[in-house]
């Protein structure tokens, strides 16, 4: 029986009461308070189809069941919370459906009542999400939490989960019967599971028993047991899996199970760890897997990057582009009896089908495609000239060779078509990193595009002091889902190459979903042009994270900056660009500010800022630093928040005080 309670908060009721009061003819200029969302509580078994709307907070009281024939639909942006002390969890039965399709901008969030009320988030504050599917096999007997429920047959879909976050799970319904963040028991391949994040699970992050469901883009952090646990003959795949801070195994594989694992990154440090990959076959079981583009950074002395226990399925297992790193990259047997099976894993690892490699150098003379089945190495400066297109397939790795001053330069009239996907990003990195060494800034050059949108401020590209941008506004290509790591060699003294350099690049060029890590100079630098950027992530830039100059007239929508040494966003030249949906967190003692208006002689710099948050924790300057003339007329701020330990707006020198005051006035008046 379903029981629901609709509650209107006291705060919301008060607002309604006040708004209903009569008052003279005067108007109240105070802002209208935002109504507190209503809440509704679910308990027991749903008796009919139900939709959870985003304008309501939905609370689970005990176990909530979606039975055969019933569909539970959850709108994008909806929050669902498990009530404390009720052993709250959600269970979808065979023949039931969960249609939880969030979006990147509006994920669906399952969490705890504690977190919902602003308390400290932790594992074990509620249960989790369990789907009992319709793809039974001879290994999936009964679901381990209740020891009763069995999967169905026929392979029907159990629904769709997209852009779902599941936090603070793992209560024990009985001793040693904790619920995982996401449990998939006998779930079929017709069920969609994509873009799932699980944080702080008191048991496994995700566990899969049997079935053949395929998962895509999974992120798991702080699982108290295994991060990703597969069992009972699961025959599906995961494409895109990131695991961090788990206590036990990264991926544990048991039962007679051989699944496929693609594009996986595991980083583990726990003293209780059981291995990055843990082959754990019980009596009578044989376990293996197919692994492609898997990186394990294992920093625990407990076991090894791969741990082997029980019989290993050598015949059906394979490895391609599997890298073991960290302080303990060993493949180890759990016991002496497992030594032969560990040796079989070692043999597959040592003889894995590593992609062929090919080296590029000089100027391309014709169109070229870099395929994902080959590792492409840059020997010195590689140039894409006028009339030539360099195409790079999704999932391709490109590495700069050490000691060659390797970098990629696209000239005016040339094109770079580097369109990765979320599951198969294109990765530019260093030879050191490619070979499993320690990643650091300055290991190779970077990616430079000289475009076709010159202006009177873009003279010559600063690295060679010769090359000029073209005119006419033609596209320089498309960059989507590209990661650029370990850049910033100096080709001459004080002439370091940035992670991504855009010089006079036009708005017809696409630059979206770009990540730059560990740049020895700026993360991204833009001179002139009007290129627009979307969804940019920059971490650990040794100079400015995002540097704009020379009259850049474009926009960035979605910019995350962390761990930069100098400015978060530095703006110079006579430049007024647009910055939307920006998050900056800086702590460096050498920081020049979260936002740094840096106008030189004769320059006037400003910007339009919308939904920008700066968390500034350095005493060096301020959340905003002002140097030189500020363009008050063309600048604006909307929803700009300055926080951290030093949220000040400061003048770099006494001469900049008046311009800093103008920035302060715009900030205060927003």
Legacy VTK file of the C-alpha trace (Angstrom):
# vtk DataFile Version 3.0
C-alpha trace
ASCII
DATASET POLYDATA
POINTS 670 float
0.000 0.000 0.000
1.327 3.469 -0.859
1.194 6.194 1.703
2.012 9.820 0.820
2.282 12.951 2.892
2.345 16.429 1.367
3.990 19.003 3.628
4.184 22.773 3.213
7.067 24.251 5.184
6.417 26.883 7.817
8.630 29.278 5.905
6.667 28.834 2.703
3.354 29.145 4.540
4.562 32.388 6.109
5.425 33.794 2.721
1.959 32.982 1.429
0.373 34.592 4.473
2.394 37.775 4.124
1.705 38.065 0.422
-1.992 37.724 1.093
-2.141 40.655 3.569
-3.676 43.903 2.412
-1.647 47.068 2.639
-2.214 50.645 1.471
-1.457 51.708 -2.041
2.310 51.593 -1.490
4.608 49.012 -3.021
7.096 46.764 -1.249
10.459 46.967 -3.005
11.982 44.065 -1.050
12.711 40.943 -3.142
10.144 38.167 -3.172
11.462 35.242 -1.122
12.027 32.017 -2.983
9.365 29.531 -1.862
10.663 26.518 0.043
9.984 23.398 -2.039
7.179 21.171 -0.867
8.092 17.687 0.262
6.325 14.395 -0.121
7.076 11.109 1.590
6.933 7.720 -0.088
6.685 4.411 1.727
5.761 0.819 0.989
4.912 -0.545 -2.457
3.674 1.750 -5.224
0.259 0.705 -6.501
0.305 2.727 -9.714
2.669 4.644 -11.991
4.202 7.604 -10.196
6.153 10.674 -11.313
8.497 12.476 -8.928
8.574 16.119 -9.995
11.503 18.475 -9.592
9.471 21.071 -7.667
9.150 18.672 -4.723
11.684 17.032 -2.438
10.800 13.341 -2.218
11.555 11.430 0.976
11.785 7.662 1.316
10.417 6.210 4.550
11.732 2.644 4.771
11.893 0.372 1.730
9.999 1.768 -1.247
9.185 -0.858 -3.887
8.393 -0.444 -7.587
6.567 -3.699 -8.377
5.743 -5.610 -11.547
3.809 -3.453 -14.017
4.548 -0.122 -12.321
6.841 2.638 -13.618
8.466 5.203 -11.353
9.485 8.289 -13.358
11.795 10.938 -11.900
12.141 14.336 -13.550
15.521 16.011 -14.221
16.747 18.027 -11.240
14.711 16.084 -8.678
16.075 15.329 -5.198
15.182 12.120 -3.370
16.261 11.643 0.265
16.231 8.616 2.550
14.813 9.366 5.983
17.016 8.588 8.975
16.118 5.644 11.187
13.775 4.090 8.610
16.172 1.786 6.696
15.195 3.753 3.608
16.025 2.390 0.155
14.498 2.067 -3.301
13.926 -1.366 -4.845
12.712 -1.953 -8.403
11.295 -5.439 -8.875
11.305 -7.629 -12.004
8.770 -6.159 -14.415
8.921 -2.772 -12.719
10.653 0.216 -14.271
12.682 3.171 -13.039
12.810 6.030 -15.559
15.320 8.396 -13.921
16.636 10.515 -16.767
18.413 13.611 -15.547
20.618 15.867 -17.637
24.159 17.177 -17.224
22.725 20.510 -16.061
19.946 18.939 -13.977
21.079 15.627 -12.522
18.754 13.561 -10.377
20.194 13.300 -6.864
19.535 10.519 -4.345
20.878 11.479 -0.934
20.281 11.317 2.808
18.001 13.366 5.008
21.090 14.569 6.861
22.660 15.945 3.679
19.359 17.411 2.548
19.190 19.377 5.798
22.738 20.691 5.407
24.438 18.208 7.736
27.730 16.440 7.228
27.585 13.933 4.392
28.857 10.446 5.187
28.403 6.842 4.147
25.653 4.790 5.755
23.049 7.537 6.128
20.424 5.672 4.079
20.204 2.586 1.851
20.638 3.019 -1.899
19.072 2.113 -5.235
18.495 -1.550 -6.174
17.178 -2.870 -9.486
16.150 -6.514 -9.765
15.983 -7.106 -13.489
14.713 -9.559 -16.051
17.856 -11.411 -17.100
18.317 -14.311 -14.689
21.038 -16.928 -15.107
22.160 -20.049 -13.271
24.449 -18.001 -10.988
21.936 -15.366 -9.877
20.036 -17.207 -7.164
18.508 -14.704 -4.716
19.374 -11.084 -4.003
21.806 -11.103 -1.081
20.140 -8.372 0.963
16.801 -10.144 1.431
17.774 -13.721 0.407
14.376 -14.078 -1.256
13.996 -11.983 -4.390
14.962 -13.555 -7.725
15.576 -11.908 -11.081
13.018 -12.347 -13.825
13.567 -13.744 -17.304
12.927 -12.595 -20.856
15.365 -9.672 -20.925
12.830 -6.848 -20.662
14.123 -3.385 -19.783
14.105 -2.194 -16.170
14.081 1.411 -17.352
16.704 4.108 -17.826
19.125 5.881 -15.477
20.930 8.896 -16.944
22.798 11.626 -15.069
21.978 10.248 -11.635
24.013 10.949 -8.488
23.701 8.627 -5.484
25.239 9.858 -2.221
25.753 8.661 1.376
24.410 5.112 1.032
25.079 1.798 2.731
22.894 1.173 5.762
22.834 -2.445 6.951
19.340 -3.929 6.960
20.839 -6.849 8.905
24.321 -7.709 10.122
26.670 -7.832 7.106
23.832 -6.988 4.731
24.607 -3.446 3.659
22.942 -1.958 0.597
25.246 -0.683 -2.151
25.019 2.711 -3.794
23.634 1.127 -6.960
22.794 -2.598 -7.101
21.988 -4.254 -10.438
20.795 -7.843 -10.025
20.055 -9.766 -13.226
19.547 -6.570 -15.214
19.325 -6.822 -19.003
21.163 -4.961 -21.771
17.920 -3.206 -22.722
18.210 -1.168 -19.512
20.117 2.107 -19.895
22.662 3.060 -17.200
24.722 6.119 -18.148
26.446 9.035 -16.431
26.101 7.755 -12.880
28.013 9.152 -9.903
28.194 7.347 -6.548
29.786 9.145 -3.589
30.338 7.819 -0.066
28.873 4.317 -0.117
29.013 2.287 3.086
29.346 -0.887 1.030
30.163 -1.174 -2.689
29.727 1.815 -4.960
28.156 -0.242 -7.745
27.583 -4.011 -7.638
26.360 -6.124 -10.541
25.200 -9.737 -10.340
24.526 -11.548 -13.603
22.571 -10.032 -16.450
24.174 -8.251 -19.385
23.465 -4.595 -18.659
25.985 -2.175 -20.170
27.129 0.874 -18.222
28.651 4.094 -19.515
30.446 6.963 -17.769
30.461 5.873 -14.134
32.227 7.816 -11.365
32.695 6.284 -7.894
34.365 8.016 -4.958
34.848 6.921 -1.322
33.305 3.462 -1.320
33.843 1.748 2.043
34.056 -1.675 0.384
34.690 -2.393 -3.306
34.117 0.479 -5.692
32.849 -1.601 -8.631
31.930 -5.211 -7.837
30.935 -7.721 -10.529
29.669 -11.223 -9.886
27.506 -14.152 -10.914
28.277 -14.214 -14.625
27.691 -10.578 -15.507
28.233 -10.501 -19.285
27.952 -6.791 -19.993
30.426 -3.932 -20.269
31.389 -0.656 -18.688
32.771 2.085 -20.926
34.097 5.000 -18.912
34.755 4.248 -15.234
36.582 6.484 -12.770
37.326 5.203 -9.260
38.946 7.181 -6.448
39.403 6.841 -2.686
37.904 3.370 -2.312
38.814 1.311 0.751
38.861 -2.194 -0.740
39.117 -3.292 -4.387
38.785 -0.914 -7.297
37.097 -3.535 -9.473
36.350 -6.862 -7.793
35.408 -9.744 -10.109
33.947 -12.989 -8.767
31.681 -15.792 -9.848
32.338 -17.339 -13.240
32.386 -13.945 -14.864
34.063 -12.420 -17.923
32.893 -8.870 -18.641
34.380 -5.962 -20.626
35.991 -2.898 -19.054
36.903 0.056 -21.290
38.340 3.492 -20.566
38.887 2.944 -16.863
40.897 5.042 -14.422
41.482 3.758 -10.880
43.416 5.570 -8.140
43.646 3.840 -4.745
45.663 4.596 -1.600
43.852 2.745 1.209
45.908 0.651 3.624
43.048 -1.884 3.502
42.948 -2.098 -0.280
42.509 -5.477 -1.968
43.912 -4.336 -5.310
43.094 -2.071 -8.218
41.790 -5.050 -10.192
40.896 -8.029 -8.000
40.266 -11.392 -9.676
38.480 -13.272 -6.890
37.254 -16.684 -7.977
35.673 -18.950 -5.384
35.589 -22.708 -5.404
34.514 -23.979 -8.820
34.585 -20.473 -10.316
36.806 -19.115 -13.097
37.017 -15.347 -13.447
38.527 -13.091 -16.101
37.835 -10.022 -18.183
38.539 -7.998 -21.307
40.314 -4.729 -20.501
40.927 -1.846 -22.896
42.435 1.541 -22.058
42.681 0.899 -18.323
44.962 2.826 -15.969
45.517 1.767 -12.353
47.461 4.085 -10.055
47.971 1.936 -6.966
49.628 3.552 -3.957
48.943 0.977 -1.243
51.309 -1.638 0.149
48.360 -3.875 1.055
48.168 -5.947 -2.130
49.037 -4.897 -5.699
47.666 -3.015 -8.686
46.261 -6.418 -9.687
45.481 -9.089 -7.097
44.676 -12.681 -8.055
42.781 -15.203 -5.913
41.432 -18.438 -7.381
41.200 -19.656 -10.968
41.874 -17.115 -13.732
40.127 -17.440 -17.106
43.184 -17.014 -19.318
41.405 -18.191 -22.465
38.690 -15.510 -22.492
40.705 -12.619 -21.051
42.588 -9.901 -22.889
44.339 -6.608 -22.178
44.962 -3.672 -24.515
46.549 -0.430 -23.351
46.443 -1.427 -19.685
48.844 0.628 -17.565
49.766 -0.151 -13.959
51.355 2.707 -12.052
51.620 4.362 -8.666
53.984 3.343 -5.879
52.968 -0.332 -6.105
52.209 -1.417 -9.692
52.736 -5.118 -8.930
50.601 -8.079 -9.967
50.346 -10.287 -6.868
48.946 -13.653 -5.796
46.778 -13.497 -2.689
48.194 -16.811 -1.450
50.913 -19.174 -2.608
48.216 -21.378 -4.128
47.318 -18.499 -6.476
50.831 -18.055 -7.893
50.208 -19.855 -11.186
47.064 -17.869 -11.895
48.831 -14.619 -11.023
51.560 -15.608 -13.481
48.907 -16.120 -16.162
47.598 -12.590 -15.538
51.176 -11.260 -15.640
51.755 -12.948 -19.001
48.664 -11.360 -20.540
49.667 -7.978 -19.143
53.240 -8.232 -20.439
52.114 -9.403 -23.876
49.038 -7.203 -24.161
47.967 -5.881 -27.508
49.429 -2.432 -27.046
48.529 -0.187 -29.945
51.077 0.306 -32.671
52.900 3.628 -32.674
53.737 6.084 -35.417
55.826 9.244 -35.247
54.926 12.580 -36.832
57.407 15.358 -37.504
57.696 18.524 -39.564
54.952 19.950 -41.770
52.144 17.738 -43.016
51.916 17.704 -46.800
48.420 16.247 -47.091
45.317 15.522 -45.046
46.027 13.042 -42.271
43.859 10.946 -39.913
45.205 9.765 -36.569
43.402 6.515 -35.747
42.627 5.232 -32.266
44.385 1.917 -32.833
47.755 3.682 -32.960
49.660 5.825 -30.456
50.868 8.916 -32.316
54.125 10.530 -31.227
55.172 14.100 -32.004
58.869 14.574 -32.748
59.535 18.314 -32.525
57.106 20.886 -33.907
54.409 19.312 -36.085
52.655 21.815 -38.349
49.240 21.639 -40.030
49.598 24.157 -42.868
47.195 26.061 -45.113
44.817 23.718 -46.933
45.564 20.635 -44.807
43.214 18.985 -42.285
44.450 16.840 -39.408
41.652 14.553 -38.160
41.946 12.667 -34.860
39.594 9.805 -34.023
37.829 9.457 -30.636
39.964 7.618 -28.073
43.269 8.435 -29.767
46.409 9.165 -27.728
49.004 11.663 -28.966
52.296 12.006 -27.072
55.104 14.534 -27.304
58.543 12.909 -27.396
61.029 13.998 -24.763
63.955 16.176 -25.785
62.407 17.170 -29.119
60.510 20.358 -28.141
57.383 18.583 -29.372
54.213 20.575 -29.990
51.345 20.793 -32.463
50.750 24.007 -34.428
47.770 24.594 -36.741
48.403 27.433 -39.179
45.894 29.881 -40.725
43.885 27.950 -43.300
44.741 24.616 -41.692
42.224 22.598 -39.679
42.305 20.365 -36.623
39.280 18.051 -36.407
39.752 16.476 -32.971
36.294 15.287 -31.949
36.392 12.840 -29.070
33.439 11.712 -27.003
32.761 11.617 -23.267
33.569 7.904 -23.222
36.469 8.184 -25.677
38.242 11.488 -25.204
41.240 12.381 -27.317
44.298 12.664 -25.059
47.405 14.734 -25.721
50.117 13.853 -23.231
53.837 13.339 -22.743
56.021 10.370 -23.606
56.800 10.069 -19.885
53.137 9.691 -18.975
52.513 7.355 -21.901
55.216 5.065 -20.538
53.708 5.057 -17.045
56.045 7.634 -15.503
55.166 10.482 -13.168
53.071 13.135 -14.865
54.241 16.729 -14.472
54.116 20.063 -16.224
56.719 20.871 -18.847
57.114 17.391 -20.336
56.174 18.502 -23.869
54.760 21.595 -25.617
51.026 21.807 -26.173
48.424 22.545 -28.848
48.446 25.880 -30.689
45.907 27.065 -33.235
46.637 30.184 -35.319
43.278 31.144 -36.714
41.646 33.322 -39.333
40.305 36.230 -37.288
43.105 38.769 -36.998
42.602 42.192 -35.401
44.756 45.259 -34.750
45.958 43.829 -31.417
47.040 40.371 -32.616
50.432 41.102 -34.091
52.600 37.965 -34.059
52.310 34.782 -32.001
54.513 35.250 -28.960
56.266 31.883 -29.095
57.869 32.370 -32.526
57.429 36.160 -32.962
56.731 35.560 -36.655
53.391 33.885 -37.297
50.320 36.089 -37.822
46.650 35.176 -37.774
44.736 35.077 -41.032
41.601 36.991 -41.933
38.128 36.149 -43.206
36.871 34.230 -40.182
37.133 30.711 -41.590
36.942 27.816 -39.146
40.118 26.239 -37.790
38.235 23.007 -37.088
36.623 21.429 -34.053
37.904 20.300 -30.655
35.464 18.253 -28.560
36.247 16.094 -25.533
39.976 16.696 -25.683
42.326 16.329 -22.702
45.730 18.051 -22.793
48.208 17.002 -20.088
51.745 17.826 -18.923
52.468 20.742 -21.262
54.619 23.858 -21.127
58.160 23.320 -22.423
60.071 26.518 -23.190
61.190 26.688 -26.818
63.329 29.666 -25.751
63.877 31.490 -22.474
60.500 32.814 -21.231
58.695 31.357 -24.255
56.738 28.466 -22.809
53.898 26.911 -24.783
50.482 26.816 -23.104
48.243 23.781 -22.793
45.905 25.195 -25.445
46.771 28.402 -27.325
44.147 30.097 -29.515
45.575 33.002 -31.528
43.125 34.951 -33.674
40.676 32.036 -33.802
37.187 32.671 -35.177
33.750 31.896 -33.779
33.231 29.285 -36.507
35.772 27.079 -34.723
34.275 24.682 -32.127
36.029 24.326 -28.740
34.001 22.274 -26.253
34.622 19.906 -23.333
38.331 20.568 -22.988
40.426 19.527 -19.974
43.933 20.869 -19.366
45.992 19.369 -16.538
49.481 20.346 -15.381
50.497 23.120 -17.749
53.936 24.663 -17.251
52.563 27.999 -18.487
48.911 28.989 -18.911
46.217 26.354 -19.099
44.391 28.094 -21.943
45.432 31.394 -23.521
43.424 33.317 -26.106
44.646 36.271 -28.143
42.081 38.149 -30.229
39.534 36.430 -32.399
35.991 35.680 -31.296
36.067 31.931 -30.669
33.536 30.697 -28.095
34.461 27.986 -25.600
32.203 25.658 -23.642
32.834 23.347 -20.666
36.499 23.943 -19.921
38.314 22.367 -16.946
41.809 23.544 -15.954
43.849 22.118 -13.084
47.391 22.838 -11.896
48.495 25.565 -14.303
51.907 26.923 -13.320
51.004 30.396 -14.607
47.516 31.736 -15.308
44.777 29.164 -15.689
42.728 31.039 -18.312
44.470 33.991 -19.963
42.678 36.341 -22.386
44.335 39.091 -24.370
44.493 41.244 -27.487
40.802 42.036 -27.887
39.335 38.553 -27.623
35.611 39.133 -28.220
34.203 35.657 -27.596
32.753 33.859 -24.590
33.350 30.921 -22.292
30.321 29.087 -20.898
31.301 26.582 -18.236
34.793 27.042 -16.792
36.228 25.251 -13.767
39.644 26.289 -12.428
41.519 24.619 -9.567
45.050 24.618 -8.150
46.468 27.325 -10.409
49.598 29.169 -9.289
48.915 32.643 -10.693
45.623 34.208 -11.852
42.437 32.244 -12.297
41.331 34.388 -15.235
43.803 37.031 -16.394
42.445 39.681 -18.779
44.751 42.058 -20.643
44.865 44.041 -23.849
41.832 46.135 -24.692
39.560 43.184 -24.141
35.940 42.712 -23.063
34.768 39.103 -23.297
31.921 37.141 -21.687
32.365 34.611 -18.868
29.405 32.436 -17.829
29.040 29.615 -15.304
32.532 29.858 -13.883
33.942 28.265 -10.718
37.422 29.228 -9.530
39.192 27.854 -6.446
42.706 29.145 -5.745
45.053 28.728 -2.781
48.529 29.497 -4.134
50.768 31.855 -2.170
51.873 33.263 -5.557
48.357 33.897 -6.805
47.561 37.097 -8.681
43.817 36.913 -8.044
40.781 34.891 -8.985
39.848 37.475 -11.618
42.770 39.673 -12.644
42.056 42.811 -14.692
45.515 43.611 -16.054
45.506 46.512 -18.483
48.828 47.732 -19.817
49.646 51.237 -21.012
46.946 52.486 -23.356
44.752 49.442 -22.722
41.295 49.278 -21.104
40.107 45.890 -19.923
36.759 44.622 -18.650
34.296 41.774 -18.986
30.731 40.528 -18.686
30.366 37.978 -15.876
27.330 35.792 -15.191
27.060 33.038 -12.562
30.676 33.243 -11.444
31.969 31.914 -8.104
35.482 32.645 -6.862
36.732 30.837 -3.740
39.980 32.643 -3.000
42.109 31.360 -0.144
45.368 33.181 -0.735
46.672 36.249 1.064
48.711 37.216 -1.994
46.165 39.482 -3.716
42.359 39.247 -3.664
39.463 37.391 -5.231
39.556 40.212 -7.794
42.762 42.119 -8.526
42.814 45.307 -10.588
45.816 46.733 -12.419
45.448 49.487 -15.009
42.390 51.012 -16.649
39.077 49.219 -16.108
36.341 49.368 -18.776
33.449 50.300 -16.531
31.133 51.151 -19.436
31.176 47.757 -21.100
31.453 45.560 -18.008
28.684 43.879 -16.025
28.234 41.335 -13.247
25.257 39.081 -12.522
25.281 36.432 -9.785
28.983 36.878 -9.093
29.993 35.507 -5.680
33.344 36.081 -4.016
34.210 33.720 -1.166
36.997 31.865 0.544
39.309 33.264 3.194
40.091 36.393 1.129
37.110 37.563 -0.925
38.455 41.108 -1.313
38.610 43.261 -4.420
42.066 44.864 -4.373
44.150 47.362 -6.325
47.569 46.081 -7.331
49.109 49.489 -6.646
47.890 52.775 -5.210
47.567 54.092 -8.754
44.919 51.402 -9.413
42.671 52.366 -6.501
40.096 54.285 -8.557
39.714 51.443 -11.070
39.424 48.905 -8.258
36.662 51.070 -6.760
34.802 50.917 -10.089
34.999 47.129 -10.061
33.777 47.126 -6.455
30.846 49.341 -7.393
29.745 47.038 -10.212
30.097 44.027 -7.912
28.093 45.675 -5.119
25.369 46.863 -7.484
24.725 43.543 -9.242
LINES 1 671
670 0 1 2 3 4 5 6 7 8 9 10 11 12 13 14 15 16 17 18 19 20 21 22 23 24 25 26 27 28 29 30 31 32 33 34 35 36 37 38 39 40 41 42 43 44 45 46 47 48 49 50 51 52 53 54 55 56 57 58 59 60 61 62 63 64 65 66 67 68 69 70 71 72 73 74 75 76 77 78 79 80 81 82 83 84 85 86 87 88 89 90 91 92 93 94 95 96 97 98 99 100 101 102 103 104 105 106 107 108 109 110 111 112 113 114 115 116 117 118 119 120 121 122 123 124 125 126 127 128 129 130 131 132 133 134 135 136 137 138 139 140 141 142 143 144 145 146 147 148 149 150 151 152 153 154 155 156 157 158 159 160 161 162 163 164 165 166 167 168 169 170 171 172 173 174 175 176 177 178 179 180 181 182 183 184 185 186 187 188 189 190 191 192 193 194 195 196 197 198 199 200 201 202 203 204 205 206 207 208 209 210 211 212 213 214 215 216 217 218 219 220 221 222 223 224 225 226 227 228 229 230 231 232 233 234 235 236 237 238 239 240 241 242 243 244 245 246 247 248 249 250 251 252 253 254 255 256 257 258 259 260 261 262 263 264 265 266 267 268 269 270 271 272 273 274 275 276 277 278 279 280 281 282 283 284 285 286 287 288 289 290 291 292 293 294 295 296 297 298 299 300 301 302 303 304 305 306 307 308 309 310 311 312 313 314 315 316 317 318 319 320 321 322 323 324 325 326 327 328 329 330 331 332 333 334 335 336 337 338 339 340 341 342 343 344 345 346 347 348 349 350 351 352 353 354 355 356 357 358 359 360 361 362 363 364 365 366 367 368 369 370 371 372 373 374 375 376 377 378 379 380 381 382 383 384 385 386 387 388 389 390 391 392 393 394 395 396 397 398 399 400 401 402 403 404 405 406 407 408 409 410 411 412 413 414 415 416 417 418 419 420 421 422 423 424 425 426 427 428 429 430 431 432 433 434 435 436 437 438 439 440 441 442 443 444 445 446 447 448 449 450 451 452 453 454 455 456 457 458 459 460 461 462 463 464 465 466 467 468 469 470 471 472 473 474 475 476 477 478 479 480 481 482 483 484 485 486 487 488 489 490 491 492 493 494 495 496 497 498 499 500 501 502 503 504 505 506 507 508 509 510 511 512 513 514 515 516 517 518 519 520 521 522 523 524 525 526 527 528 529 530 531 532 533 534 535 536 537 538 539 540 541 542 543 544 545 546 547 548 549 550 551 552 553 554 555 556 557 558 559 560 561 562 563 564 565 566 567 568 569 570 571 572 573 574 575 576 577 578 579 580 581 582 583 584 585 586 587 588 589 590 591 592 593 594 595 596 597 598 599 600 601 602 603 604 605 606 607 608 609 610 611 612 613 614 615 616 617 618 619 620 621 622 623 624 625 626 627 628 629 630 631 632 633 634 635 636 637 638 639 640 641 642 643 644 645 646 647 648 649 650 651 652 653 654 655 656 657 658 659 660 661 662 663 664 665 666 667 668 669
